[in-house]
Amino acid sequence: MFDQTLEPIDTCGCGDTGYLTTRTVPVDLVHGVGHVENVPIYHCRSKNCPEFTLPSIVARRLDDIAEEMENTKATEAVYAWITYGKQSLDPLKRADNQTHLQAFTLQFNGREYADAHVVLIVPSQAIFLKSTLEETEYYLLRYEEDRLSEETWFSFLKFYYEEPELTYEDFLEWSEDGHLKEIGRVTLDEVEDALIGEFGEWE
């Protein structure tokens, strides 16, 4: 896993609360303007807001990617945490497990199923969903490291949370008392089918 994690909430460039999501970001290159896809940013979720904030570790990584793009005269790249020499601009082929997990979890940002919607993402680690049928009913899809398995595993859990807003820090403190009921375990390839089976199709 990369050394520093991204907090799920920070500040948008407009000053409002920013939520972690991904966006295509322009970068200035010696040979013109380039674009990097799937860059983690904080945005307030307002469709009318053009502002966003780059986390500092993301900004540093973007500098590295821009340098790689200049070396290869590329104008398009996909954001990845790990450098693999000249092949780093093709992360789908070379991404390590944690980089793949980060991209996988972030793709759920703002996703709404028929019976639940995603309310919080901890990149590479967890996806929290809230039921649309029961106000206090939540679900957690959490990455479980298993060094003995070649598969990437997630535990699927259910819990009831009475507070009006769920934050990751509060959840960690609250969950120490053990209020989680495990529904099952699924592999990375099974996650989509499991969520659709539980909550219906997503929009």
N, C-alpha and C positions, 0 to 999 in steps of 0.2 A: 504494500500500500504506500502511496505517496506520503511523505513525512508530515505534511500539514493537511488537516481536513478543512473543508469549507462549511461554515455555519449555514444552516438552512434559511436564516433571516438576517438581514443587515439593513442597509439604507440604499434606496434608489437614488439616482443622480438628481432627481427633482426634490429630494429631501424627505419624501414619504418613506414608509416602511418598504423595504425591498425584499422580494422573495427570490430564492435561487431558481434560476431557469437557464436555458441555453439560447444563444442567438448567433447569427452570422455577423461577424465584426469586420469592418474594413481595416486594412493595415497599409501604411505607407512603405513602399519598397523603392529601391533604386530604379527599378525598371517600370514603375507605375504603381497603381493602387491594386492591392490584392484583397482577398477575402478569406477569412478562416471560419469554417462552420463549427457548430456545436460548442461555442465558447461559453463557459459558465459565467453568468452575470447576475446582478441583483436588479430586479425591476418591480415596480409597484403594481403591476398587473392592469394598469389603466391602458386601454387601447389607444387613447389619445396622447399618451406620454412617450416622447421620443428619447427620453433620458434613460440612462442605466449606469450602474457602477461596476467596475471590474475589481474583483478581489485582488489584493496585491500579489499573491502568489500566481494568480492567473496572468496578471500583467507581465510578470517576469517571464513566465512560460511563453507568452505571446511574442516577446522580444526574441526568444530563442527560435521559435517557429518562423518568424519573419526573416531571421538570418538564414535559416535553412532554405526558405523560399527564394531568397536572393541568390544563394549559392546554386540552386537548381533552375533559376529563372522561372519559377512557378508563380502563378497568380491565384491559385486556389489551394486550400489545404483544409484538413479536418483536425480539430483540436485533439491532442493527446498529451498525456502527462509525461510519457517516457520518450527519450530520444533513442532512435535506432539508426544513427548515421544517416545515409542517404535515403533509407527506406522509412524514415520516421513519418513522412507525409502520407503513408499508407497504413494507418493504424488498424484498419479492419483485418489486415493480414498479420500484423506483428504485435498487436496490443497484448499486454500481459493481462492476467486475470483481473487485477484490481482496476485497471484502466477500463476494461470491458464492463466491469460491474458499475463503475461510475456512469458510463454512458447509458447502461441499461436502466439504472435507477432514475436518472435525470429525464429519460424519455416519458416517464409517468407524470411529469409535472402538469398539473391542471387537468388531469384525466378524470372524466366523469363516466361512471357505469350507470346502468339502469337503477341499481339499488344502493350505490355507494359512490363517493368521490374522494379523490386523493387530497389530503389536507396538509401533509408534511412529508418531505423527503430528506433523508440524511444520505448524501451521496456515497455510494459504494456500500452502504450499510443497511438502510431500512426504508420502507415505504409505509406510511400510515394512511388508512382509509377510514372515512366516517360514513356510517349507514345513513341512507336517506329515509329509512323506515322507522328507525328508533334513534332519538336525539342523543342518547348517551352511549350508543353502541359503536365501538371502534374495532378495526382490524389492523394487524401489523404483519408485514412481510419482512422478515429479518434474515440477513445473510448469516449463515452458520459455517464457519471455517471447518473443513474436514480434510486434513492433510492425507488421510488414508484413502480418500476417494478421488477419482479422476473427474467426477461430476462436481458442479457448483450447486450447493444446497441452500435452500431457504426454509425457515420454519414459518408456518402460517398460524397466527395467533389471534384470539378474540379477547376483548376486554371492555369493561364499562367504565367510563370516565365522566365524572359529574361536573368538572370545572368548565367554564364557558369557552376557554381557549386552551388548546393543546400545544405546549412547547416541548421540545426534546429534553431540555434540562429538567423541567418539571416532571416529565414522564419518567426519566431515569430515577429520580428521587422517589416518585410515587410507586414505581414498579418493584422497588427493593422489597416491599412487603409481599410480593407475589400475588398479583391479581390477574395473571395472564392464563388463559386456557388455550392449550395447543390444539389446533384443528388437525394439523398434519404437517408433513414435510414434503417439499416438491423440489425438483431440480430446476435449473435455470430455463431449460427448454419447456418445462411444464407450467411455468408461472402464468403465462397469458391464458392458457386453457383453464387453469384453476381459478383465476380471477373472474373470467367470463362465466364459468360454471357456477360460481358463488354469487355473483352480482349481476349477471346479464351482460349484454353487449355494451361496448363503450362508444361514445359519440365522437 
